[in-house]
C-alpha cells in the first residue's frame, strides 16, 4: 500500500517528466553507444552514473519515470529492512521506511536524486550480502567484505564509504568482532586513496566523494536532505549499538525488557510491539505530512510551463497559468504565457487577461537575467527559443551553444541546433547533431521527420517552418544596439510581415506605457490579417486620446462598441472615487482587471486576485 501511494503521488503530483524537460545540469544527458559509455568505465562511480543517466530518460513519460523512482525506493526499503533486522532484530518500528520517505521528499523539491538513491541502495545491498558471512570466522568475513567493497567502490564510488560504515556497525552490534569492524573502517579510509592514482587517475575529492552529496552540492536545504538519506541507516545502526550497550548495564534489574522495548530485539516484548498499530500509523502519518509540505509548488509551476512549452502544448500552458496564484507571477512565467498567447494568435487581444510584468515579454538577456536573479541554462534556453521564433537565428544559436556547454547533449538543445543549422543551410553540421539525437533513448517522430529537411540540394527550401524562419532572418545582425526595441525593429526591417516582432514590439511599448510610440505603429496593422483593431490596442488608443486630447489615425478601422462601453464604465467608476485610488482599485478589480485600462492605472496585475 505504501509503494502504491508512493507511485501515484509521484505520477500525479510531482510528475518526473518535468525534470526531463528542464534544461538543467542536474539532469543527466544520455546517448546510446560505446562513445558515450566509455568515459563512465574509467572512474569509480561510473556504472551507477551511467545507469542513472539511462533510467532518467524514462522520465519523458510520467508513468515510466514514476515507476523507475518507485523501484529504486523499494530497493532501498528492502535492503534497509534486511539490514535493520540483522542489526536490531525484528522490530515493530518501521524505520526501514525512512530512506524511501527522504527520497520522495527530495523529488518533492525537484532534486534529481536517482544516482544518489542507486548508490545508497547498492551500499545497503552490499551490506546485506555481507550478512551471509556472519556464520563464518573473521578470516572469511573480512575477505568477503573486501571483495564486496571493491565492487561497490567501482560501481558507486563514495557510497563504498557508506557500505564500509554499515558493515563495521554490523560487526559491532550483531557479530561482536571489534577487529573486523576496525578493518572495515580502515579499508574505507585507505582504499580510495591508494586507487585514485594507481588505478583510476582521479582527484582526491573524486576518489572519496563522487556520488555523495558533498561532491555536487545543490541547494543548502537539499544537500542536508541528501546527507540525511545517506546517513539514515548508519545512524539507526549506531543507535542500536548504543541501546545494546545500555542494555548490558541494565541486565538484572529489568533492563533487558526495557532494551527490548527500545530496540525491538526479538523476544516476546518485540512481538508485542509489532502487534500494535500505533507505531506504523504514527510513522506513516508523519511521513505523509513531511512529504506533502516539502512540495515545491513554485518550482513545479515553472517546470510545468516549461514542459508545455517544449512539447509544445500552448493551450495547456495557458490553462495551467490560469491556476497560478497572482503572487507567484514573475517575469519568467509572464515570458512563457506571452509566448503561448502569440502562438495561439491571442496575444494582442488577451495579453492583459494574465498578470504582466514589464520584463516579462522580451528584454535583452542581461536585463531579464538581472530581473529574475541570475543567469542559468533555464533562462538562456527560453531566449534561444523566442529569438529563433523571431528569426534572430544567429543569436538563438549562440545561446543554445551556451546551454549546450552547461547541460550537455540534452534533446531540446540539440533539436534547436539542428534547426538552426538547417535554416542557415549548414547541412553537414545539422546532420552531425541529428546523429546525436538518433542515439537518444526516447526518440520521437521529430528527428525522423527532420530528415526530410536534409535534402542533398543545399538550396532546398525545406519545410514550411524552415521557409518561414528564413524569410524572417535579417540580412545582417546589428550587434551595436541589442535593446529590445532595436532588436524588434531590426526584425521588422528585415520582413515587415514578421507578426511576432510586431506584436512583441506593441506589447513591449504598452507594458512600458509608451503610448505615443505604440499608436505610431498602428499603420503596420495593414501588413497583417487582423479583422479589426486588437482589443489591447483599442484600449491603449482610448487612453492615449484621453490623456493627450489628440485623435489617432486608425487607417480606416474603428474601435469596437464593446471596448468603448467598457472604457466609459471604467472612467465613471474612477471619477466616482475622485482621487481615492485604493477604493477605485477595489471597485474596478472584478470587472476590469483583465483590461489595459487597469494595467495603465494600477500597474502590473492580471485577470485574478
QUILINVEN-V160753 format. One record per residue. PSI is psi in radians with two decimals (* if undefined). Layout:
PSI, PSI
This chain:
-0.71, -0.84, -0.39, -0.79, -0.68, -0.84, -0.80, -0.73, -0.76, -0.82, -0.83, -0.45, -0.84, -0.80, 1.52, -0.37, -0.35, -0.59, -0.64, -0.71, 0.10, 2.01, 1.45, 2.49, -0.19, -0.59, 2.26, 2.54, 2.79, 2.48, 2.52, 2.64, 2.78, -0.48, -0.71, -0.61, -0.66, -0.83, -0.51, -0.39, -0.06, 0.10, 2.70, 2.47, -0.13, -0.81, -0.75, -0.70, -0.73, -0.79, -0.71, -0.71, -0.71, -0.86, -0.51, -0.47, -0.40, -0.12, -0.32, -0.70, 2.09, -0.70, -0.67, -0.73, -0.70, -0.63, -0.72, -0.86, -0.73, -0.69, -0.73, -0.72, -0.70, -0.60, -0.74, -0.73, -0.82, -0.76, -0.67, -0.68, -0.77, -0.74, -0.82, -0.58, -0.62, -0.65, -0.71, -0.26, 2.92, 2.09, 2.57, -0.18, 2.07, 1.06, -0.32, -0.10, -0.10, -0.81, -0.86, -0.64, -0.81, -0.66, -0.77, -0.60, -0.71, -0.73, -0.48, -0.43, 0.17, 0.71, 2.03, 1.62, 0.43, -0.78, -0.74, -0.75, -0.75, -0.71, -0.77, -0.75, -0.71, -0.70, -0.75, -0.66, -0.72, -0.73, -0.65, -0.66, -0.65, -0.45, -0.55, -0.28, 0.07, -0.53, -0.10, 2.98, 3.04, -0.54, -0.30, -0.68, -0.78, -0.78, -0.65, -0.76, -0.80, -0.73, -0.76, -0.60, -0.76, -0.74, -0.83, -0.67, -0.78, -0.70, -0.65, 0.17, -2.02, -0.40, -0.31, -0.51, -0.69, -0.72, -0.79, -0.69, -0.74, -0.75, -0.72, -0.75, -0.64, -0.66, -0.69, -0.47, -0.88, -0.74, -0.52, 0.32, 1.79, -0.64, -0.79, -0.68, -0.80, -0.59, -0.66, -0.82, -0.73, -0.67, -0.79, -0.55, -0.55, -0.75, -0.82, -0.61, -0.69, -0.62, -0.21, -0.51, -0.72, -0.54, -0.88, -0.36, 1.03, 2.87, 2.92, -0.73, -0.73, -0.69, -0.61, -0.54, -0.12, 2.36, -0.02, 2.77, -0.62, -0.28, -0.73, 1.37, 2.45, -2.32, 2.77, -0.72, -0.75, -0.59, -0.69, -0.76, -0.69, -0.70, -0.70, -0.69, -0.75, -0.66, -0.02, -0.80, -0.86, -0.63, -0.77, -0.70, -0.71, -0.66, -0.65, -0.72, -0.76, -0.75, -0.65, -0.72, -0.74, -0.63, -0.65, -0.59, -0.47, -0.09, 2.38, -0.25, 0.69, 0.07, -0.57, -0.74, -0.72, -0.80, -0.65, -0.61, -0.61, -0.79, -0.42, 0.64, 1.67, -2.73, 3.13, -0.76, -0.70, -0.70, -0.62, -0.76, -0.70, -0.38, -0.26, 2.44, -0.23, -0.55, -1.02, -0.70, -0.76, -0.72, -0.81, -0.57, -0.81, -0.74, -0.77, -0.73, -0.79, -0.80, -0.77, -0.79, -0.16, -0.12, 2.22, 1.59, -0.62, -0.77, -0.64, -0.68, -0.86, -0.85, -0.60, -0.76, -0.68, -0.73, -0.79, -0.62, -0.56, -0.53, -0.67, 2.58, 1.47, -0.71, -0.68, -0.64, -0.79, -0.65, -0.69, -0.67, -0.50, -0.44, -0.01, 2.24, 2.55, -0.64, -0.32, -0.23, 2.37, 3.13, -0.62, -0.71, -0.76, -0.66, -0.84, -0.73, -0.79, -0.62, -0.70, -0.70, -0.69, -0.83, -0.34, 0.20, 0.70, 0.05, -0.87, -0.46, -0.60, 0.18, -0.73, 0.19, -0.12, 2.65, 2.47, 2.74, 2.42, -0.47, 0.16, 0.14, -1.16, 2.10, 3.00, 2.61, -0.71, -0.70, -0.78, -0.63, -0.72, -0.63, -0.58, -0.01, 0.36, 2.72, 2.61, 2.77, -0.50, -0.81, -0.79, -0.59, -0.59, -0.75, -0.68, -0.73, -0.87, -0.59, -0.60, -0.77, -0.61, -0.25, 0.03, 1.26, -0.70, -0.72, -0.71, -0.70, -0.75, -0.80, -0.60, -0.67, -0.65, -0.78, -0.68, -0.74, -0.41, -0.82, -0.08, -2.76, 1.07, 2.47, -0.71, -0.63, -0.76, -0.67, -0.75, -0.74, -0.59, -0.89, -0.68, -0.78, -0.53, -0.80, -0.68, 0.08, 0.56, 1.28, -0.64, -0.73, -0.69, -0.73, -0.67, -0.79, -0.62, -0.60, -0.62, -0.73, -0.60, -0.20, 0.08, 2.51, -0.79, 1.12, 2.40, -2.92, -0.23, -0.90, -0.53, -0.72, -0.52, -0.46, -0.54, -0.39, -0.24, 1.06, 2.78, -0.45, 1.99, -0.30, 0.28, 2.45, -0.33, -2.73, 2.98, -0.67, -0.73, -0.72, -0.67, -0.81, -0.70, -0.64, -0.36, -0.24, 2.27, 2.58, -0.59, 2.27, 2.26, 1.85, 0.04, -0.57, 1.89, 0.40, 2.77, -0.84, -0.73, -0.74, -0.79, -0.66, -0.68, -0.69, -0.69, -0.56, -0.62, -0.63, 1.89, -0.21, 0.34, 1.62, -0.72, -0.73, -0.72, -0.86, -0.61, -0.62, -0.80, -0.76, -0.71, -0.75, -0.70, -0.74, -0.55, 0.19, 0.62, 1.29, -0.59, -0.72, -0.57, -0.83, -0.42, -0.30, 0.11, -0.40, -0.38, -0.18, -0.57, -0.22, -0.13, 3.11, 0.64, 2.38, -0.63, -2.41, 2.19, 2.62, -0.84, -0.50, -0.68, -0.79, -0.67, -0.66, -0.79, -0.70, -0.73, -0.76, -0.64, -0.68, -0.68, -0.27, 0.37, 2.46, 2.53, 2.34, 2.02, 0.06, 0.88, 0.00, 2.99, 2.73, 2.41, 2.59, -0.60, -0.73, -0.70, -0.74, -0.74, -0.62, -0.72, -0.75, -0.70, -0.83, -0.63, -0.82, -0.70, -0.73, -0.57, -0.48, -0.06, 1.23, -0.26, 1.45, -0.61, -0.78, -0.70, -0.72, -0.76, -0.65, -0.52, -0.35, -0.60, -0.78, -0.24, 0.08, -0.29, 0.34, 2.81, -0.44, -0.82, -0.76, -0.76, -0.71, -0.67, 0.04, -2.93, 2.30, -2.78, -2.94, -0.08, 2.71, *
